[in-house]
Amino acid sequence: MLIIIIIASLSLYVNYDGVYSADPKKFPDAVRYDTIDYDSMLALARQGAQVLHDRAVELAKEHGVEIQVLSSFRPGPGTIVTALP
């Protein structure tokens, strides 16, 4: 039996309240992105950002799955990883 599950979006809860331009613990002036495109997120992941694994971003891009990165500890809008127009 083959089961196909279609996912349009995924919410991921992490230690930070979204994706930042740099590690906010080391760089207090780091900027949180409201949205970021797949390619920019891939670049950050490949440069060492710990929030998302690069293969997860590649798969999300390939299948058009939007990723919402949210904080496990406090409410907030987080960051949406998606294909931007």
Secondary structure, DSSP 8 states (H G I E B T S, - for coil): -------SEEEEEESSSS-BSS-TTT-TT--B-SEEEHHHHHHHHHTT-SSS-HHHHHHHHHHT-EEEEEESSS----EEEE---
